[in-house]
Amino acid sequence: MAERLTHENLKTNPWATYLFIESGQGYSGKRLYLKKSKEEQNAELLSAICRKCDYSHYDVGNRYIVYFNVENVLPLIGDK
């Protein structure tokens, strides 16, 4: 994660959501409710994770590895 608005928001609010949409017909998938557990700056691990990434054209500044715990999983549509 680059040092931008999303990272800045996570400093004050550790909660995040992620929508996973399954391929196929209709709206199927999951809503993941996440909570940030830790972050680190590890250049070696970062290069291993992003071995195919080419950020040479961008000024991304500091980059972080951010870990999340899955707190809840719900269907994409509905509340059950």
Secondary structure as the mmCIF struct_conf table of DSSP 4:
data_model
#
loop_
_struct_conf.conf_type_id
_struct_conf.id
_struct_conf.beg_label_comp_id
_struct_conf.beg_label_asym_id
_struct_conf.beg_label_seq_id
_struct_conf.end_label_comp_id
_struct_conf.end_label_asym_id
_struct_conf.end_label_seq_id
STRN STRN1 ALA A 2 ALA A 2
BEND BEND1 GLU A 3 ARG A 4
HELX_RH_AL_P HELX_RH_AL_P1 LEU A 5 THR A 12
STRN STRN2 TRP A 15 ILE A 21
HELX_LH_PP_P HELX_LH_PP_P1 GLU A 22 GLU A 22
BEND BEND2 SER A 23 TYR A 27
STRN STRN3 GLY A 29 GLU A 40
HELX_RH_AL_P HELX_RH_AL_P2 ALA A 43 ILE A 49
TURN_TY1_P TURN_TY1_P1 CYS A 50 LYS A 52
TURN_TY1_P TURN_TY1_P2 SER A 56 HIS A 57
BEND BEND3 TYR A 58 TYR A 58
BEND BEND4 ASN A 62 ASN A 62
STRN STRN4 ARG A 63 ARG A 63
STRN STRN5 ILE A 65 PRO A 75
BEND BEND5 LEU A 76 GLY A 78
#
